[in-house]
Amino acid sequence: AHPPDPAECYADTATDTLSAFAPVGSTIVLVSDPTQADRDSYGRLLRYVDHDRNDVALELLVAGAARLYDSDPSIERNQAYERAVELLATTAAAFGATADLGGPLVIARSRPGS
C-alpha cells in the first residue's frame, strides 16, 4: 500500500509471513543480479533479499504469500521462482484446492485416525 491508500487484500498476511522468514532486527543480505541493471527506471535498487542463506522471495512464493509477475526470463533466479509457483499449483491440485497466488494457501490435512 502507498499511504494514505488502504492496504491491499492479503497485505497483513504477507507482512506476517515476511516477518516469519526475516524477522524485524535480523540480518539480511542484499544480493545483486549480474544479469540485470543495478537500479530500475524509478531509481530503486534491485536486489534479492536473503536471510539465513534463504531467498526470502522464494519462501514467500512457496508460502503462497507472494505473486510471480511476468518478468525478464534472464533474471538469475527466475527459473527457481517459476518452479516454486508450479509446485504450489501442483500441490494445491493434489489436495483438490486451487493455489491463490498472492494470497494464503491453506491445505487441511486429516489427522491420523480421522
N, C-alpha and C positions, 0 to 999 in steps of 0.2 A: 504494500500500500504506500501511497505517497500522501503524507499528512497534508491537508486535513481529510483526505478521502478515507472512507471506511476500508477496513481490511477485506481482502478478497476471501472467498469461500475457502476453507481449509487452512487459512493463514496461521491460525493459532496452533492447529495440529502440526503443521510443517515447522513452526517455530519450536514447539516442544520436541519434535523429532530431531531437529537440528541440534538442540541443546543436549539431547541424549548422546549424539555422535561427537559433538565438540562442545563440551560444557563451558559456560562462561568462566573465564580465568584460565582455561587450559591453553597449552601451547599448540599453535597450528603452524604449518609450513605452507607458504605460498609458492607454487611451482609454476614456472612459465612453460608454455608450449612452443617448442622450437619451430613448429610448422605455422605459427600464427604471429600476427603483429603483437607488439608489446601493449598497445592500447587500442580500444575500439574507437569508432567515429565520434563518440562523446567524450573521449579523453580518459575513459575509465581503464584502470589497469586490468589486464586479462590474465587471470591466474586460476589454477586448480587449488583447492583448499584440501590439504591433507592433515589428518590428526592421527597420531599413533600409527603412522605409515598406512593409513586407510584413506582412500579417496572419499571425502565427505559427500560429494555429488553422487557418486556411485551408490553409497549407502542410502542416500535419500531416495534414489530411483528404486532400489531394491525394496525399500520400505513402502513404496507407493506414495511417498510424500513429495515427490517432485515429478515434473513432466519433462520429457526429452523433446526439445524443439528441433525442427529441421535445421540442420546447420551444415557447414562445410565438412564433407566426409574425410577430408585430410586431417581434421583435428586429431591429435595424437591419441586421445582416449575415447574417440567416437565409437569404435568397434566394441569396446567394453561396455559402454553405455547402451548401445543397441542390443547387445546380448542380455544385459540386465532387464531391459524392458520386455524382450521376447520371453525370458524366463518367467518374469512376473505374470505375463499374459498366459503362458502355458500352465503355470501352477494354478492360477485362478480358474482356468478352464477345466483342469483336472478335478477341481472341487465343485464344479458347477457354478462358479462365480464369474464375474467379469472384473477385469482389472481397471479400476477407475484411476487412470494415470493422472496424477496431480492431486489425488485425494487418498485417504487412507484405504487400505485393503484389509479387510478383516475376514479371516477364514476360521470358522469354528470347527474344532475337531471334537469327535466324540471321545469321551473318557473311557479308559479301559473298563470293560464290564458293562458299558452302557448299551 
